[in-house]
């Protein structure tokens, strides 16, 4: 089983979507986590709505701190364009996807970020397999 961590600042949009999509596409072969350097404490309602369009329910997810995943070993850590706000987490593979935060985007733009995350997650999982 491969362990993957997705990190963004608030852990309310990008990293939450990536975690859910990694679980969806990776199935039992992937243990996916997400966390934030400054978690907002909630999942953005847009993330819940737009992931729901794909049949993925984020309503039970919660915004988590990097402190909650301390001590875990990861095969891959992906930061989501948070720059210096995302501290270094050790992993065999590290990537920064430099994706814009969709928090304040219109619906079409938000979906575009969600879909790009989905493409990148599928690519990552193929490379880890």
Buried (B, 14 or more C-beta within 10 A) or exposed (E): EBBBBBBBBBBBBBBBBBBBBBBBBBEEEBBBBBBBBBBBEBBBEBBBEBBEEBEBEBEEBEBBBBEBBEEBEBBBBBBBBBEEBBEEBEBEBBBBBEBBBBBEBEEEEBBBBBBBBBEBBBEBBEEBE
